[in-house]
Amino acid sequence: EWHRTVRDLLAPQGVQTVSARSGREALDMMDQTTIHVAVLDQRMPHIGGMQVVKLMRDLKSAPPAILLADQLTNHLLHEALTMHVFSVLAKPVDFNLLLDSLARVLRRYHESKWPG
């Protein structure tokens, strides 16, 4: 799956990744652990990625979010912009675009380097 590929690409750079099996599990992880960027699938079990973004606003330190979507509709893009989603990418995941989005998160939020 795409998250294993991302983990394998980022691990040599010292980046630790965690995977959630559902939107609820993702929220629980964000509440209990420092997450520096959340890559969320629009179609996560129980709670979809956009709903996770909405619920993340209640967390004290919500990370920037990258949303992976089946289709990039105008409605989805408008909603994502309204919810301050950092980036929306089409599935299947283009790893170059995902890595570019992660690099832009680093530049904007983390002084161009992964937090220690």
N, C-alpha and C positions, 0 to 999 in steps of 0.2 A: 504494500500500500504506500501511498505518497508520503505519509509521515515517517515511515522507516527510511525511505530514500533521503528525506530532509535530514533526519538524524544522522545518517551515514555521511552526508555531505558536510555537516556542521561539526561533528564530533572531533575531527582532526584540528579544528580551530579552538578547541576547548569549550565549545558551546554544549550545554546540557539541555536536552529536550525531554519533555514529558508528554504523554498522550492520554487523552481522556476518551472513554468509550461512549460518553453521552454528554449532552449539554449540562445536565445537573452535576456530573462528575467534574466537568471543566470549571464550573462555578465554585465547587467545593475546593478544588486545587487552588484557584485564584484567591480564595478566602484564607487558605492556610499557608500558602507559600508565595514567595515573591516571584512573580512571572513578569518578564520584561517585554514580551510581545505575545499576543494570543492569535494563533492561526485557527480560525473556526470554519467548519463546514456548514453551509446553509442548511443541510439536511442531517443534522446530528439527531440521534435517538432522544426521545422524550422532550427535549427543548432544542429547537433549531438555533443555528449560529446567530441569526439576527436577534432572536429573543434573548440569547446569552448576552449579546452586546447591550441590550436594553437593561437587563438585570445587573450587568457589570457596573453600571452607573452608581449602584448602591454600595459598591465596595469602596473601602477607603483609598485604595491605590489601584485603580483599574488600569491595566496595561493597554497600549495601543492595540487595535484589532485589525487583522487582515481577514477578510471574508472570502471564502471560496464558494462560488455559485454555479448552479447548473446552467443558468441563462442570465446574461447581463441585460435585464430589461430596464427601461427608463424608470419604472416604478421602484425597482430594487435599488438602482443607483441613487435615486432621489432619497429613498428611506435611509440608505447607508450614509449619504452625506449629512442628512439631518441628524443621524445618530453619531456623527463624528468617527465613522469607520475610517481607518487610515487608508486602506486600499481594498478594492474588490477585484478578484481575479476569477476568470472563467475556468471551469473544470472541463476536461481533465487538466490537471495542474501542469503549467509550463514552468519547469524548475528555474529557468533563467529569470522569468518574471517574478517568481516567488523570492528568489535570492536578491533580486534588485529591490523588491519591496522591503525585505529585511534590512538591506543596506541603507535604504532611505529612513527606516525607523531608527537605525543606529545613529545616523547623522542628526536626525531631528531631536531624539530623546536621550541619547547616550554618548554624546561627544565622539561619535564615529568609532566606538569600540564596545565590545560586549562587556556588560558590567561583570565585575568579579564576584 
